Amino acid sequence: MSITQVLKYPLQDLRTFLKGLLLQFLYFLIIPLIIIFGYQIRVINHVINGKSKLPELKEFKKTIMLGVKSLLIHLIYLIPCFLVYSASMLSIYTSSLIFEPAQRGAYFSNAYDNYYQSPNYYASIILYYGGFFFIPAALCLFAHKWKFSDALKLKKALRIIINGFARYVIAFTLILLATQAVNNALRTVNLSIILPVFHFYIIVISAFVYGNIYKRVNKSKLISD
């Protein structure tokens, strides 16, 4: 898997790519966004099964169901982060109740500023990125045999990460940094309108990369039960 292969993969079928771009531009309608999440799972499945061609963007009913399950996987792995953040916000709110209504605004402002320097904030950041670090492995487990329960097998996800550690970490870091860098660059020059083009491109690339990492690790039978 060369860099050239990775960069060219989303563009090998321009008709499918343009359909994906259209859906990405309509992401605010929710259903297109779900389809994109489902399509990412289909790409991973294609790669794992050794299919070199980009899958067509069709079978929308099935793709929507895959997208819903993909979103659930994302939410499940991010639950610890949400719990820590929610507990912190609830603590700030309950503490504010001892103040008179007129004083609560100033308390909220001060408490919220202090939150960003608290251990809870750093814990939520670690859990947030930690959750996202596991999500690609979980999506690959789901995409391999279409079994949702496989995505929740934390030990198997951890084996994928450990046994493909160098590639997995490099892929995760580069995709994360590239996404943030392009987002910031396009917003700086007031070109946010073309962000959906990049987002769909990076979604397909990440599916291709992680699918290949999973396939390589799976061949070694290091993630079998």
CYANA upper distance limits for C-alpha pairs under 8 A (distance plus 0.5 A):
  1 MET  CA      5 GLN  CA      6.78
  1 MET  CA      6 VAL  CA      7.56
  1 MET  CA    212 ASN  CA      8.23
  2 SER  CA      6 VAL  CA      6.89
  3 ILE  CA      7 LEU  CA      6.68
  4 THR  CA      8 LYS  CA      6.55
  5 GLN  CA      9 TYR  CA      6.36
  6 VAL  CA     10 PRO  CA      8.47
  6 VAL  CA    205 ILE  CA      6.72
  6 VAL  CA    208 PHE  CA      7.62
  6 VAL  CA    209 VAL  CA      7.53
  7 LEU  CA    205 ILE  CA      7.55
  8 LYS  CA     12 GLN  CA      6.92
  9 TYR  CA     54 LEU  CA      7.59
  9 TYR  CA    204 VAL  CA      8.44
  9 TYR  CA    205 ILE  CA      7.51
  9 TYR  CA    208 PHE  CA      8.15
 10 PRO  CA     17 PHE  CA      7.10
 10 PRO  CA     54 LEU  CA      7.45
 10 PRO  CA    201 TYR  CA      6.82
 10 PRO  CA    204 VAL  CA      6.47
 10 PRO  CA    205 ILE  CA      7.06
 11 LEU  CA     17 PHE  CA      6.98
 12 GLN  CA     53 LYS  CA      8.04
 12 GLN  CA     54 LEU  CA      7.43
 13 ASP  CA     17 PHE  CA      6.72
 13 ASP  CA     54 LEU  CA      7.13
 14 LEU  CA     18 LEU  CA      6.45
 15 ARG  CA     19 LYS  CA      6.83
 16 THR  CA     20 GLY  CA      6.77
 16 THR  CA     56 GLU  CA      6.37
 16 THR  CA     57 LEU  CA      6.26
 17 PHE  CA     21 LEU  CA      6.76
 18 LEU  CA     22 LEU  CA      6.75
 19 LYS  CA     23 LEU  CA      6.89
 19 LYS  CA     57 LEU  CA      7.69
 20 GLY  CA     24 GLN  CA      6.60
 20 GLY  CA     36 ILE  CA      7.60
 20 GLY  CA     57 LEU  CA      7.93
 20 GLY  CA    200 PHE  CA      7.16
 21 LEU  CA     25 PHE  CA      6.67
 21 LEU  CA    196 PRO  CA      7.21
 21 LEU  CA    197 VAL  CA      6.29
 21 LEU  CA    200 PHE  CA      6.83
 22 LEU  CA     26 LEU  CA      6.95
 23 LEU  CA     27 TYR  CA      6.66
 23 LEU  CA     32 PRO  CA      5.50
 23 LEU  CA     33 LEU  CA      7.43
 23 LEU  CA     35 ILE  CA      8.36
 23 LEU  CA     36 ILE  CA      7.71
 24 GLN  CA     32 PRO  CA      7.24
 24 GLN  CA     33 LEU  CA      7.07
 24 GLN  CA     36 ILE  CA      7.78
 24 GLN  CA    196 PRO  CA      5.95
 24 GLN  CA    197 VAL  CA      7.88
 24 GLN  CA    199 HIS  CA      8.19
 24 GLN  CA    200 PHE  CA      6.93
 25 PHE  CA    196 PRO  CA      6.17
 25 PHE  CA    197 VAL  CA      8.41
 26 LEU  CA     30 ILE  CA      8.41
 26 LEU  CA     32 PRO  CA      6.64
 26 LEU  CA     33 LEU  CA      8.05
 27 TYR  CA     31 ILE  CA      7.73
 27 TYR  CA     32 PRO  CA      5.71
 27 TYR  CA     33 LEU  CA      5.09
 28 PHE  CA     32 PRO  CA      8.36
 28 PHE  CA     33 LEU  CA      7.86
 29 LEU  CA     33 LEU  CA      7.92
 30 ILE  CA     34 ILE  CA      6.80
 31 ILE  CA     35 ILE  CA      6.74
 31 ILE  CA     64 ILE  CA      8.09
 32 PRO  CA     36 ILE  CA      6.80
 33 LEU  CA     37 PHE  CA      6.91
 34 ILE  CA     38 GLY  CA      6.71
 34 ILE  CA     64 ILE  CA      6.32
 34 ILE  CA     67 GLY  CA      5.23
 34 ILE  CA     68 VAL  CA      6.70
 34 ILE  CA     71 LEU  CA      8.17
 35 ILE  CA     39 TYR  CA      6.49
 35 ILE  CA     60 PHE  CA      7.49
 35 ILE  CA     63 THR  CA      6.18
 35 ILE  CA     64 ILE  CA      5.44
 35 ILE  CA     66 LEU  CA      8.46
 35 ILE  CA     67 GLY  CA      6.14
 36 ILE  CA     40 GLN  CA      6.74
 36 ILE  CA     67 GLY  CA      7.45
 36 ILE  CA    200 PHE  CA      8.41
 37 PHE  CA     41 ILE  CA      7.24
 37 PHE  CA     66 LEU  CA      7.90
 37 PHE  CA     67 GLY  CA      5.04
 37 PHE  CA     68 VAL  CA      8.23
 37 PHE  CA     70 SER  CA      6.79
 37 PHE  CA     71 LEU  CA      7.66
 38 GLY  CA     42 ARG  CA      7.01
 38 GLY  CA     63 THR  CA      5.23
 38 GLY  CA     64 ILE  CA      6.30
 38 GLY  CA     65 MET  CA      7.53
 38 GLY  CA     66 LEU  CA      4.96
 38 GLY  CA     67 GLY  CA      3.99
 38 GLY  CA     68 VAL  CA      7.74
 38 GLY  CA     70 SER  CA      7.17
 39 TYR  CA     43 VAL  CA      6.74
 39 TYR  CA     57 LEU  CA      7.50
 39 TYR  CA     63 THR  CA      6.54
 39 TYR  CA     66 LEU  CA      8.22
 39 TYR  CA     67 GLY  CA      7.71
 40 GLN  CA     44 ILE  CA      6.84
 40 GLN  CA    203 ILE  CA      7.15
 40 GLN  CA    204 VAL  CA      6.74
 40 GLN  CA    207 ALA  CA      6.36
 41 ILE  CA     45 ASN  CA      6.72
 41 ILE  CA     66 LEU  CA      7.36
 41 ILE  CA     67 GLY  CA      8.10
 41 ILE  CA     70 SER  CA      7.96
 41 ILE  CA    139 LEU  CA      7.43
 41 ILE  CA    140 CYS  CA      8.18
 41 ILE  CA    143 ALA  CA      6.08
 41 ILE  CA    207 ALA  CA      7.81
 42 ARG  CA     46 HIS  CA      6.67
 42 ARG  CA     55 PRO  CA      7.62
 42 ARG  CA     63 THR  CA      8.22
 42 ARG  CA    143 ALA  CA      7.49
 43 VAL  CA     47 VAL  CA      6.75
 43 VAL  CA     54 LEU  CA      7.35
 43 VAL  CA     55 PRO  CA      6.73
 43 VAL  CA    204 VAL  CA      7.60
 43 VAL  CA    207 ALA  CA      6.50
 43 VAL  CA    208 PHE  CA      7.18
 43 VAL  CA    211 GLY  CA      8.42
 44 ILE  CA     48 ILE  CA      6.63
 44 ILE  CA    140 CYS  CA      6.99
 44 ILE  CA    143 ALA  CA      6.72
 44 ILE  CA    144 HIS  CA      8.24
 44 ILE  CA    207 ALA  CA      5.59
 44 ILE  CA    208 PHE  CA      6.60
 44 ILE  CA    210 TYR  CA      7.80
 44 ILE  CA    211 GLY  CA      5.28
 45 ASN  CA     49 ASN  CA      6.68
 45 ASN  CA    140 CYS  CA      8.08
 45 ASN  CA    143 ALA  CA      5.57
 45 ASN  CA    144 HIS  CA      6.05
 45 ASN  CA    211 GLY  CA      7.69
 46 HIS  CA     50 GLY  CA      6.89
 46 HIS  CA     51 LYS  CA      5.62
 46 HIS  CA     52 SER  CA      7.96
 46 HIS  CA     53 LYS  CA      8.44
 46 HIS  CA     54 LEU  CA      8.23
 46 HIS  CA     55 PRO  CA      7.44
 47 VAL  CA     51 LYS  CA      5.97
 47 VAL  CA     52 SER  CA      7.11
 47 VAL  CA    208 PHE  CA      6.81
 47 VAL  CA    211 GLY  CA      5.91
 47 VAL  CA    212 ASN  CA      6.76
 47 VAL  CA    215 LYS  CA      8.20
 48 ILE  CA    144 HIS  CA      7.16
 48 ILE  CA    211 GLY  CA      5.92
 48 ILE  CA    212 ASN  CA      6.90
 48 ILE  CA    214 TYR  CA      7.53
 48 ILE  CA    215 LYS  CA      5.61
 49 ASN  CA    144 HIS  CA      8.42
 49 ASN  CA    215 LYS  CA      8.42
 58 LYS  CA     63 THR  CA      8.14
 59 GLU  CA     63 THR  CA      6.63
 60 PHE  CA     64 ILE  CA      6.37
 61 LYS  CA     65 MET  CA      6.99
 62 LYS  CA     66 LEU  CA      6.80
 63 THR  CA     67 GLY  CA      6.56
 64 ILE  CA     68 VAL  CA      6.69
 65 MET  CA     69 LYS  CA      6.88
 66 LEU  CA     70 SER  CA      6.59
 67 GLY  CA     71 LEU  CA      6.65
 68 VAL  CA     72 LEU  CA      6.79
 69 LYS  CA     73 ILE  CA      6.75
 69 LYS  CA    148 PHE  CA      7.57
 70 SER  CA     74 HIS  CA      6.88
 70 SER  CA    139 LEU  CA      7.46
 71 LEU  CA     75 LEU  CA      6.75
 72 LEU  CA     76 ILE  CA      6.57
 73 ILE  CA     77 TYR  CA      6.82
 73 ILE  CA    135 ILE  CA      7.79
 73 ILE  CA    138 ALA  CA      7.96
 73 ILE  CA    139 LEU  CA      7.95
 73 ILE  CA    151 ALA  CA      7.56
 73 ILE  CA    152 LEU  CA      8.25
 74 HIS  CA     78 LEU  CA      6.81
 74 HIS  CA    132 PHE  CA      8.16
 74 HIS  CA    135 ILE  CA      6.85
 75 LEU  CA     79 ILE  CA      6.59
 77 TYR  CA    131 GLY  CA      5.51
 77 TYR  CA    132 PHE  CA      7.82
 77 TYR  CA    134 PHE  CA      7.93
 77 TYR  CA    135 ILE  CA      7.27
 78 LEU  CA     82 PHE  CA      6.93
 78 LEU  CA    127 LEU  CA      7.79
 78 LEU  CA    128 TYR  CA      6.62
 78 LEU  CA    131 GLY  CA      5.72
 78 LEU  CA    132 PHE  CA      7.84
 79 ILE  CA     83 LEU  CA      6.55
 80 PRO  CA     84 VAL  CA      6.82
 80 PRO  CA    124 SER  CA      8.33
 80 PRO  CA    127 LEU  CA      6.89
 80 PRO  CA    128 TYR  CA      8.42
 81 CYS  CA     85 TYR  CA      6.71
 81 CYS  CA    123 ALA  CA      8.31
 81 CYS  CA    124 SER  CA      5.36
 81 CYS  CA    125 ILE  CA      7.81
 81 CYS  CA    127 LEU  CA      5.50
 81 CYS  CA    128 TYR  CA      5.78
 81 CYS  CA    131 GLY  CA      8.38
 82 PHE  CA     86 SER  CA      6.36
 82 PHE  CA    124 SER  CA      8.03
 83 LEU  CA     87 ALA  CA      6.47
 84 VAL  CA     88 SER  CA      6.75
 84 VAL  CA    120 ASN  CA      7.25
 84 VAL  CA    123 ALA  CA      8.00
 84 VAL  CA    124 SER  CA      6.39
 85 TYR  CA     89 MET  CA      6.78
 85 TYR  CA    120 ASN  CA      7.87
 85 TYR  CA    121 TYR  CA      7.82
 85 TYR  CA    124 SER  CA      6.67
 86 SER  CA     90 LEU  CA      6.48
 87 ALA  CA     91 SER  CA      6.57
 88 SER  CA     92 ILE  CA      6.84
 88 SER  CA    115 TYR  CA      8.40
 88 SER  CA    120 ASN  CA      7.44
 89 MET  CA     93 TYR  CA      6.69
 90 LEU  CA     94 THR  CA      6.58
 91 SER  CA     95 SER  CA      6.54
 92 ILE  CA     96 SER  CA      6.75
 92 ILE  CA    108 PHE  CA      7.69
 92 ILE  CA    111 ALA  CA      7.16
 92 ILE  CA    112 TYR  CA      8.26
 93 TYR  CA     97 LEU  CA      7.34
 93 TYR  CA    108 PHE  CA      8.25
 94 THR  CA     98 ILE  CA      8.44
 96 SER  CA    104 ARG  CA      6.41
 96 SER  CA    107 TYR  CA      7.21
 96 SER  CA    108 PHE  CA      7.63
 97 LEU  CA    104 ARG  CA      8.20
 99 PHE  CA    103 GLN  CA      6.48
 99 PHE  CA    104 ARG  CA      6.45
100 GLU  CA    104 ARG  CA      6.92
101 PRO  CA    105 GLY  CA      8.20
103 GLN  CA    107 TYR  CA      6.95
104 ARG  CA    108 PHE  CA      6.49
105 GLY  CA    109 SER  CA      6.76
106 ALA  CA    110 ASN  CA      6.74
107 TYR  CA    111 ALA  CA      6.41
108 PHE  CA    112 TYR  CA      6.31
109 SER  CA    113 ASP  CA      6.77
110 ASN  CA    114 ASN  CA      6.74
111 ALA  CA    115 TYR  CA      6.60
112 TYR  CA    116 TYR  CA      7.49
113 ASP  CA    117 GLN  CA      7.97
114 ASN  CA    118 SER  CA      6.94
115 TYR  CA    120 ASN  CA      7.86
115 TYR  CA    121 TYR  CA      6.73
116 TYR  CA    121 TYR  CA      6.09
116 TYR  CA    122 TYR  CA      8.38
117 GLN  CA    121 TYR  CA      7.28
117 GLN  CA    122 TYR  CA      8.33
118 SER  CA    122 TYR  CA      7.37
119 PRO  CA    123 ALA  CA      6.52
120 ASN  CA    124 SER  CA      6.59
121 TYR  CA    125 ILE  CA      6.80
122 TYR  CA    126 ILE  CA      6.69
123 ALA  CA    127 LEU  CA      6.64
124 SER  CA    128 TYR  CA      6.40
125 ILE  CA    129 TYR  CA      6.78
126 ILE  CA    130 GLY  CA      6.22
127 LEU  CA    131 GLY  CA      6.30
128 TYR  CA    132 PHE  CA      6.89
129 TYR  CA    133 PHE  CA      6.45
130 GLY  CA    134 PHE  CA      7.04
131 GLY  CA    135 ILE  CA      6.80
132 PHE  CA    136 PRO  CA      7.91
133 PHE  CA    172 PHE  CA      7.63
134 PHE  CA    138 ALA  CA      6.81
134 PHE  CA    157 ALA  CA      7.24
134 PHE  CA    158 LEU  CA      8.02
134 PHE  CA    161 ILE  CA      8.40
135 ILE  CA    139 LEU  CA      6.55
136 PRO  CA    140 CYS  CA      6.75
136 PRO  CA    210 TYR  CA      7.12
137 ALA  CA    141 LEU  CA      6.85
137 ALA  CA    151 ALA  CA      8.37
137 ALA  CA    157 ALA  CA      5.68
137 ALA  CA    158 LEU  CA      8.31
137 ALA  CA    160 ILE  CA      6.92
137 ALA  CA    161 ILE  CA      7.51
137 ALA  CA    210 TYR  CA      7.98
137 ALA  CA    214 TYR  CA      7.99
138 ALA  CA    142 PHE  CA      6.82
138 ALA  CA    150 ASP  CA      8.00
138 ALA  CA    151 ALA  CA      4.83
138 ALA  CA    152 LEU  CA      7.28
138 ALA  CA    153 LYS  CA      8.24
138 ALA  CA    154 LEU  CA      8.36
138 ALA  CA    157 ALA  CA      6.23
139 LEU  CA    143 ALA  CA      6.48
139 LEU  CA    151 ALA  CA      6.63
140 CYS  CA    144 HIS  CA      6.51
140 CYS  CA    151 ALA  CA      8.11
140 CYS  CA    210 TYR  CA      7.75
140 CYS  CA    211 GLY  CA      6.88
140 CYS  CA    214 TYR  CA      7.13
141 LEU  CA    145 LYS  CA      7.89
141 LEU  CA    147 LYS  CA      8.26
141 LEU  CA    150 ASP  CA      6.07
141 LEU  CA    151 ALA  CA      5.71
141 LEU  CA    157 ALA  CA      7.87
142 PHE  CA    146 TRP  CA      5.71
142 PHE  CA    147 LYS  CA      5.68
142 PHE  CA    148 PHE  CA      5.82
142 PHE  CA    149 SER  CA      7.90
142 PHE  CA    150 ASP  CA      6.05
142 PHE  CA    151 ALA  CA      5.43
143 ALA  CA    147 LYS  CA      7.83
147 LYS  CA    151 ALA  CA      7.91
148 PHE  CA    152 LEU  CA      7.87
149 SER  CA    153 LYS  CA      7.56
151 ALA  CA    157 ALA  CA      8.10
153 LYS  CA    157 ALA  CA      6.90
154 LEU  CA    158 LEU  CA      6.56
155 LYS  CA    159 ARG  CA      6.71
156 LYS  CA    160 ILE  CA      6.88
156 LYS  CA    223 ILE  CA      6.20
156 LYS  CA    224 SER  CA      8.17
156 LYS  CA    225 ASP  CA      8.31
157 ALA  CA    161 ILE  CA      6.98
158 LEU  CA    162 ILE  CA      6.60
159 ARG  CA    163 ASN  CA      6.33
159 ARG  CA    222 LEU  CA      7.60
159 ARG  CA    223 ILE  CA      6.28
160 ILE  CA    164 GLY  CA      6.39
160 ILE  CA    165 PHE  CA      8.19
160 ILE  CA    214 TYR  CA      7.16
160 ILE  CA    217 VAL  CA      6.98
160 ILE  CA    222 LEU  CA      8.39
160 ILE  CA    223 ILE  CA      6.96
161 ILE  CA    165 PHE  CA      5.58
161 ILE  CA    168 TYR  CA      6.71
161 ILE  CA    169 VAL  CA      8.49
163 ASN  CA    217 VAL  CA      6.92
163 ASN  CA    222 LEU  CA      7.74
164 GLY  CA    168 TYR  CA      6.21
164 GLY  CA    213 ILE  CA      7.05
164 GLY  CA    214 TYR  CA      8.32
164 GLY  CA    216 ARG  CA      8.49
164 GLY  CA    217 VAL  CA      6.73
165 PHE  CA    169 VAL  CA      6.36
166 ALA  CA    170 ILE  CA      6.57
167 ARG  CA    171 ALA  CA      6.40
167 ARG  CA    213 ILE  CA      7.55
168 TYR  CA    172 PHE  CA      6.51
168 TYR  CA    210 TYR  CA      7.91
168 TYR  CA    213 ILE  CA      7.51
169 VAL  CA    173 THR  CA      6.45
170 ILE  CA    174 LEU  CA      6.46
171 ALA  CA    175 ILE  CA      6.47
171 ALA  CA    206 SER  CA      8.42
171 ALA  CA    209 VAL  CA      7.72
171 ALA  CA    210 TYR  CA      8.26
172 PHE  CA    176 LEU  CA      6.53
173 THR  CA    177 LEU  CA      6.51
174 LEU  CA    178 ALA  CA      6.31
175 ILE  CA    179 THR  CA      6.49
175 ILE  CA    202 ILE  CA      7.97
175 ILE  CA    206 SER  CA      7.67
176 LEU  CA    180 GLN  CA      6.79
177 LEU  CA    181 ALA  CA      6.43
178 ALA  CA    182 VAL  CA      6.52
179 THR  CA    183 ASN  CA      6.53
179 THR  CA    199 HIS  CA      8.30
179 THR  CA    202 ILE  CA      8.06
180 GLN  CA    184 ASN  CA      6.58
181 ALA  CA    185 ALA  CA      6.53
182 VAL  CA    186 LEU  CA      6.49
183 ASN  CA    187 ARG  CA      6.70
183 ASN  CA    192 SER  CA      8.09
183 ASN  CA    195 LEU  CA      7.39
184 ASN  CA    188 THR  CA      6.52
185 ALA  CA    189 VAL  CA      6.99
186 LEU  CA    190 ASN  CA      6.55
186 LEU  CA    191 LEU  CA      5.29
186 LEU  CA    192 SER  CA      5.89
186 LEU  CA    194 ILE  CA      8.40
186 LEU  CA    195 LEU  CA      7.72
187 ARG  CA    191 LEU  CA      6.21
187 ARG  CA    192 SER  CA      5.58
191 LEU  CA    195 LEU  CA      7.95
194 ILE  CA    198 PHE  CA      7.67
195 LEU  CA    199 HIS  CA      6.63
196 PRO  CA    200 PHE  CA      6.63
197 VAL  CA    201 TYR  CA      6.82
198 PHE  CA    202 ILE  CA      6.59
199 HIS  CA    203 ILE  CA      6.63
200 PHE  CA    204 VAL  CA      6.85
201 TYR  CA    205 ILE  CA      6.73
202 ILE  CA    206 SER  CA      6.44
203 ILE  CA    207 ALA  CA      6.78
204 VAL  CA    208 PHE  CA      6.73
205 ILE  CA    209 VAL  CA      6.65
206 SER  CA    210 TYR  CA      6.47
207 ALA  CA    211 GLY  CA      6.27
208 PHE  CA    212 ASN  CA      6.73
209 VAL  CA    213 ILE  CA      6.84
210 TYR  CA    214 TYR  CA      6.57
211 GLY  CA    215 LYS  CA      6.60
212 ASN  CA    216 ARG  CA      6.64
213 ILE  CA    217 VAL  CA      6.77
214 TYR  CA    218 ASN  CA      6.32
215 LYS  CA    219 LYS  CA      6.66
216 ARG  CA    220 SER  CA      7.42
217 VAL  CA    221 LYS  CA      7.39
217 VAL  CA    222 LEU  CA      7.03
217 VAL  CA    223 ILE  CA      7.78
218 ASN  CA    222 LEU  CA      6.91
218 ASN  CA    223 ILE  CA      6.68
218 ASN  CA    224 SER  CA      8.20
